[in-house]
Amino acid sequence: MNGSTLAVALLAMLAVGGVAYALLYPTLSGEKRAEKRRQDFTSPVAARGIDREAQARAKRGQIAQSLKDIENRENARSKLTLEARIAQAGLSWTRQKFYLISAATAVVTGLLFWLGSSNPILGATGLFIGGFGLPAWFLKRSRNKRLKTFGIEFPNAIDIIVRGIKAGLPVNDCLRIIATDTVEPVRGEFRQIIEAQTLGLPLSDAVGKLYERMPCAEANFFSIVIAIQQKTGGNLSETLANLSRVLRERRKMRDKIQAVSMEAKASAAIIGALPPTVAFLVYLTTPKYIELLWITQMGKLAMVACGIWMLMGVLIMRKMINFDI
């Protein structure tokens, strides 16, 4: 065999080997398997991505529905009946007694306005103010005052529970101590919790009704803590101690903001009282000069316009200096 034959055979073997390598390399190297895995992986990822998007949309819908339900419950809670408003104010009135007091207040206010001005329109205005304005204002003021007193005394009641639990007393005995030894309105509210438990209501449900009678953040936090502890367990004394600390810090922050804002409140009071004070001093010195405001028709219109303008300014200043914590 000569050299040319060997060269041809070698070239033929190289060609066959190259073709075999080109055909078998993807299989031997695993490239086809890798490509197949990539295809199998990418196609389910798209499907999973679609499924995840659908799940995310469904979850967002559930969250939106839950928020809507919570908002509806809060709106329903905000629409209190007259009996609930009277109970939150700490009064023992009935609906009939409230209506009688409103009627008596309307008659007295209407007579005062009519006798002071000899104007039937002002008398009717006095009837409206006395019948609808003053009783509602009194209920709201009594309610806010009671809630404020409850918020001040409530951390002390929680501390009684914490010390009682650390001393080995049951929670019910701690509640009874609060219902007998603390001040109103905390004492009366915890007495109602004890009475609800006596009737067979669980502690979490009995405490949950506290927020319905005292719609403040302190009562809501306490009911949430008790409900979670009843379901999951845990160190109740430590949890309530933390809650008492948080409530005291909230009260401290509220008092600090009130102290800081007193300058703005004093300025607003001075600005609001300045026009009527100046008008009264001018009337004392030169009554003929200022009596044109209530003698002439133009003066009456000017007084009404100025009164509306002053009321808008006072309300705006009140909104600016009141803080909700």
C-alpha positions as CSV (number, residue, x, y, z in Angstrom):
1,M,0.0,0.0,0.0
2,N,1.5,3.2,-1.2
3,G,1.3,6.7,0.4
4,S,-1.5,8.0,-1.8
5,T,-3.7,5.1,-0.7
6,L,-3.0,5.8,2.9
7,A,-3.7,9.5,2.5
8,V,-7.1,8.7,0.8
9,A,-8.0,6.3,3.6
10,L,-7.0,8.7,6.2
11,L,-9.1,11.5,4.7
12,A,-12.1,9.2,4.3
13,M,-11.8,8.2,8.0
14,L,-11.6,11.9,9.0
15,A,-14.6,12.7,6.9
16,V,-16.7,9.9,8.4
17,G,-15.5,10.8,11.9
18,G,-16.4,14.5,11.3
19,V,-19.9,13.6,10.0
20,A,-20.4,11.2,12.9
21,Y,-19.2,13.9,15.3
22,A,-21.5,16.5,13.8
23,L,-24.5,14.1,14.1
24,L,-23.8,12.6,17.5
25,Y,-22.3,15.6,19.4
26,P,-25.6,17.2,20.5
27,T,-26.7,13.8,21.8
28,L,-23.5,12.9,23.4
29,S,-22.9,16.3,24.9
30,G,-26.4,16.6,26.3
31,E,-27.2,19.8,24.4
32,K,-30.5,18.4,23.1
33,R,-31.4,17.3,26.6
34,A,-30.5,20.8,27.9
35,E,-32.5,22.4,25.2
36,K,-35.4,20.2,25.9
37,R,-35.2,21.0,29.7
38,R,-35.1,24.7,28.8
39,Q,-38.2,24.3,26.7
40,D,-39.9,22.3,29.4
41,F,-38.9,24.8,32.0
42,T,-39.8,28.0,30.1
43,S,-43.2,26.9,29.0
44,P,-44.4,26.0,32.5
45,V,-42.9,29.2,33.8
46,A,-45.1,31.2,31.5
47,A,-48.0,29.1,32.6
48,R,-47.0,29.5,36.2
49,G,-46.6,33.2,35.6
50,I,-50.1,33.4,34.2
51,D,-51.3,31.4,37.2
52,R,-49.5,33.7,39.6
53,E,-50.9,36.7,38.0
54,A,-54.4,35.2,38.3
55,Q,-53.7,34.3,41.9
56,A,-52.4,37.8,42.6
57,R,-55.5,39.3,41.0
58,A,-57.7,37.0,43.0
59,K,-55.8,37.9,46.2
60,R,-56.1,41.6,45.5
61,G,-59.8,41.1,44.9
62,Q,-60.1,39.3,48.3
63,I,-58.2,42.0,50.0
64,A,-60.3,44.7,48.4
65,Q,-63.5,42.9,49.4
66,S,-62.2,42.5,53.0
67,L,-61.3,46.2,53.2
68,K,-64.8,47.0,51.8
69,D,-66.4,44.8,54.4
70,I,-64.3,46.4,57.2
71,E,-65.4,49.9,55.9
72,N,-69.0,48.8,55.8
73,R,-68.8,47.6,59.4
74,E,-67.1,50.8,60.5
75,N,-69.8,52.9,58.7
76,A,-72.5,50.8,60.3
77,R,-70.8,51.3,63.7
78,S,-70.5,55.0,63.1
79,K,-74.3,55.2,62.5
80,L,-75.1,55.0,66.2
81,T,-78.6,54.9,67.5
82,L,-79.8,57.5,70.0
83,E,-79.7,55.0,72.8
84,A,-76.1,54.1,72.0
85,R,-75.0,57.8,71.9
86,I,-76.7,58.3,75.3
87,A,-75.0,55.2,76.8
88,Q,-71.6,56.3,75.4
89,A,-72.1,59.7,77.1
90,G,-72.6,57.9,80.4
91,L,-76.2,59.2,80.9
92,S,-79.1,57.1,82.1
93,W,-81.7,58.9,79.9
94,T,-84.3,57.2,77.9
95,R,-85.3,58.3,74.4
96,Q,-88.5,59.9,75.7
97,K,-86.6,61.8,78.4
98,F,-84.1,63.1,75.7
99,Y,-87.0,64.3,73.5
100,L,-88.6,66.1,76.5
101,I,-85.3,67.8,77.4
102,S,-84.8,68.8,73.8
103,A,-88.3,70.3,73.6
104,A,-87.9,72.2,76.8
105,T,-84.5,73.5,75.6
106,A,-86.0,74.6,72.3
107,V,-88.8,76.5,74.0
108,V,-86.5,78.3,76.4
109,T,-84.0,79.2,73.7
110,G,-86.7,80.3,71.3
111,L,-88.3,82.6,74.0
112,L,-84.9,84.1,74.9
113,F,-84.1,84.9,71.2
114,W,-87.6,86.3,70.6
115,L,-87.7,88.4,73.8
116,G,-84.2,89.7,73.1
117,S,-84.8,90.7,69.5
118,S,-88.6,90.9,69.1
119,N,-88.0,89.1,65.8
120,P,-90.0,86.0,65.0
121,I,-87.3,84.8,62.6
122,L,-84.7,84.9,65.4
123,G,-87.2,83.2,67.7
124,A,-87.6,80.3,65.2
125,T,-83.8,80.1,64.9
126,G,-83.6,79.8,68.7
127,L,-86.2,77.0,68.6
128,F,-84.0,75.1,66.1
129,I,-80.8,75.7,68.0
130,G,-82.4,74.7,71.3
131,G,-84.1,71.6,69.9
132,F,-81.4,70.1,67.7
133,G,-78.1,71.9,68.3
134,L,-77.7,72.1,72.1
135,P,-78.8,68.5,73.0
136,A,-76.6,67.0,70.3
137,W,-73.7,69.3,71.5
138,F,-74.2,68.2,75.1
139,L,-74.2,64.5,74.2
140,K,-71.0,64.9,72.1
141,R,-69.3,66.9,74.8
142,S,-70.3,64.3,77.5
143,R,-69.1,61.5,75.3
144,N,-65.7,63.0,74.6
145,K,-65.2,63.9,78.2
146,R,-66.0,60.3,79.3
147,L,-63.7,58.9,76.6
148,K,-60.9,61.1,77.8
149,T,-61.3,60.1,81.4
150,F,-61.4,56.4,80.3
151,G,-58.2,56.8,78.3
152,I,-56.4,58.4,81.3
153,E,-57.5,55.7,83.8
154,F,-57.4,52.7,81.6
155,P,-53.6,52.0,81.8
156,N,-53.9,51.9,85.6
157,A,-56.5,49.2,85.2
158,I,-54.2,47.2,82.9
159,D,-51.4,47.5,85.4
160,I,-53.8,46.0,88.0
161,I,-54.3,43.0,85.7
162,V,-50.5,42.7,85.1
163,R,-49.7,42.7,88.8
164,G,-52.5,40.3,89.6
165,I,-51.4,37.8,87.0
166,K,-47.8,38.0,88.2
167,A,-49.0,37.4,91.8
168,G,-50.9,34.3,90.7
169,L,-54.5,35.6,90.5
170,P,-56.8,34.5,87.7
171,V,-57.8,37.1,85.1
172,N,-61.4,37.1,86.3
173,D,-60.3,38.0,89.8
174,C,-58.3,40.9,88.4
175,L,-61.3,42.1,86.5
176,R,-63.4,42.0,89.6
177,I,-60.8,44.1,91.5
178,I,-61.0,46.7,88.7
179,A,-64.8,46.6,88.8
180,T,-64.8,47.4,92.5
181,D,-61.7,49.6,93.3
182,T,-61.2,51.8,90.3
183,V,-62.9,55.1,89.3
184,E,-65.6,55.7,86.8
185,P,-66.0,55.1,83.9
186,V,-63.5,52.2,84.0
187,R,-65.2,50.6,87.0
188,G,-68.7,50.6,85.3
189,E,-67.3,49.2,82.0
190,F,-65.5,46.4,83.7
191,R,-68.5,45.6,85.8
192,Q,-70.4,45.1,82.6
193,I,-67.7,42.7,81.5
194,I,-68.0,40.7,84.7
195,E,-71.8,40.6,84.3
196,A,-71.5,39.4,80.7
197,Q,-69.2,36.6,81.8
198,T,-71.6,35.7,84.6
199,L,-74.3,35.2,81.9
200,G,-72.0,32.8,80.0
201,L,-70.3,35.0,77.5
202,P,-66.6,34.1,76.8
203,L,-64.0,36.6,78.0
204,S,-62.9,37.6,74.4
205,D,-66.5,38.4,73.4
206,A,-67.3,40.2,76.7
207,V,-64.1,42.3,76.2
208,G,-64.9,42.8,72.5
209,K,-68.2,44.6,73.5
210,L,-66.1,47.1,75.5
211,Y,-65.1,48.8,72.2
212,E,-68.8,49.1,71.2
213,R,-69.5,51.0,74.5
214,M,-66.2,52.9,74.5
215,P,-65.2,53.6,70.9
216,C,-61.5,54.5,71.6
217,A,-58.2,53.1,70.6
218,E,-57.4,51.9,74.1
219,A,-60.5,49.7,74.3
220,N,-59.8,48.4,70.8
221,F,-56.2,47.4,71.6
222,F,-57.3,45.7,74.8
223,S,-60.0,43.6,73.1
224,I,-57.5,42.6,70.4
225,V,-54.9,41.5,72.9
226,I,-57.4,39.4,74.9
227,A,-58.8,37.8,71.8
228,I,-55.4,36.8,70.5
229,Q,-54.3,35.5,73.9
230,Q,-57.5,33.4,74.2
231,K,-56.8,31.8,70.8
232,T,-53.1,31.4,70.7
233,G,-52.0,31.6,74.4
234,G,-48.8,33.2,75.5
235,N,-47.6,35.4,78.4
236,L,-50.6,37.6,79.0
237,S,-48.9,39.7,81.7
238,E,-46.0,40.6,79.4
239,T,-48.4,41.5,76.6
240,L,-50.6,43.7,78.8
241,A,-47.5,45.4,80.3
242,N,-46.4,46.3,76.8
243,L,-49.9,47.5,76.0
244,S,-49.9,49.7,79.1
245,R,-46.6,51.2,78.1
246,V,-47.8,51.9,74.6
247,L,-51.0,53.6,75.9
248,R,-49.0,55.7,78.3
249,E,-46.6,56.8,75.6
250,R,-49.6,57.7,73.4
251,R,-51.0,59.8,76.2
252,K,-47.6,61.4,76.7
253,M,-47.3,62.2,73.0
254,R,-50.9,63.7,73.0
255,D,-50.1,65.9,76.0
256,K,-46.9,67.0,74.4
257,I,-48.6,68.0,71.1
258,Q,-51.3,69.8,73.1
259,A,-48.7,71.8,75.0
260,V,-46.8,72.6,71.8
261,S,-50.0,73.7,70.0
262,M,-51.2,76.0,72.9
263,E,-49.4,79.0,71.4
264,A,-51.3,78.5,68.1
265,K,-54.6,78.0,70.0
266,A,-54.0,81.2,72.0
267,S,-53.3,83.1,68.8
268,A,-56.4,81.7,67.2
269,A,-58.5,82.7,70.2
270,I,-57.1,86.2,70.2
271,I,-57.6,86.6,66.4
272,G,-61.2,85.3,66.7
273,A,-62.1,87.5,69.6
274,L,-60.5,90.7,68.2
275,P,-63.4,91.8,65.9
276,P,-66.3,91.5,68.4
277,T,-64.1,93.1,71.1
278,V,-63.2,96.0,69.0
279,A,-66.9,96.4,68.0
280,F,-67.9,96.4,71.6
281,L,-65.3,99.0,72.6
282,V,-66.3,101.2,69.7
283,Y,-69.9,101.0,70.8
284,L,-69.0,102.0,74.3
285,T,-67.1,105.1,73.1
286,T,-69.1,106.2,70.0
287,P,-72.4,104.3,69.8
288,K,-73.8,106.6,67.0
289,Y,-70.9,105.6,64.8
290,I,-71.4,101.8,65.0
291,E,-75.1,101.5,65.4
292,L,-75.5,102.0,61.6
293,L,-74.5,98.3,61.3
294,W,-77.9,97.1,62.8
295,I,-80.0,100.1,61.9
296,T,-79.5,100.3,58.2
297,Q,-80.2,97.5,55.7
298,M,-76.7,97.7,54.3
299,G,-75.2,97.5,57.7
300,K,-77.2,94.3,58.5
301,L,-76.0,92.7,55.3
302,A,-72.5,93.7,56.1
303,M,-72.8,92.1,59.6
304,V,-74.2,88.9,58.2
305,A,-71.4,88.7,55.6
306,C,-68.7,89.4,58.2
307,G,-70.2,86.9,60.6
308,I,-70.1,84.2,57.9
309,W,-66.6,85.2,57.0
310,M,-65.5,85.1,60.6
311,L,-67.1,81.7,61.1
312,M,-65.2,80.3,58.1
313,G,-61.9,81.7,59.5
314,V,-62.5,80.3,63.0
315,L,-63.4,76.8,61.6
316,I,-60.2,76.8,59.4
317,M,-58.1,77.8,62.3
318,R,-59.7,75.1,64.5
319,K,-58.9,72.5,61.8
320,M,-55.3,73.7,61.6
321,I,-54.6,73.5,65.4
322,N,-56.5,70.3,66.2
323,F,-54.5,67.0,66.0
324,D,-55.8,63.5,66.0
325,I,-53.4,60.9,67.5
